[in-house]
Amino acid sequence: MATSGRQRVEMRVPGLPEPLSHYTDAVRFGDILFVSGLTPLDENGRLLGEGDVVAQARQIHVNLEKVLTHAGASFADVLKVTVFLVSIGDRAKINDVRRDYFGSAFPASTLVEVSALAVPGMLVEIEAIVGIPAR
């Protein structure tokens, strides 16, 4: 973790692939965690679930769980997600994955259709804002 200032902490999370560009996995500022767009890549940077938006969404939630655990949070602490889909028609397909991970928690959510994502073959990417619980 790299810090600059008293409250800002940059986080690199074990088990996530190396960033594709000039960013970090998440930045904590006080009790708020900003999670960079998560991809369906494994820790070695391999795309999982090629052609399968459900499998990709599941891998993204596995990766999100790694970030949450690293930060001392859970899915119940996620305040907002932004979901980027290559095909807006896939929204219904990923809803069950979201239910599986979020359970009874309902984060605020934005859905955006995009023409492409950073890695060829990616069908979905998700970013999140999380409230870190007091310890």
CORTADA-V407847 format. One record per run of one state. SS is the DSSP state (2 for helix, 1 for strand, 0 for the rest). FROM is the first residue (numbers start at 1). TO is the last residue. If there is no record, write none. Layout:
BEGIN
ss;from;to
SS;FROM;TO
SS;FROM;TO
END
This chain:
BEGIN
ss;from;to
0;1;1
1;2;3
0;4;7
1;8;11
0;12;25
1;26;29
0;30;31
1;32;38
0;39;40
1;41;41
0;42;46
1;47;47
0;48;52
2;53;71
0;72;74
2;75;77
1;78;85
0;86;87
2;88;102
0;103;107
1;108;113
0;114;123
1;124;131
0;132;135
END
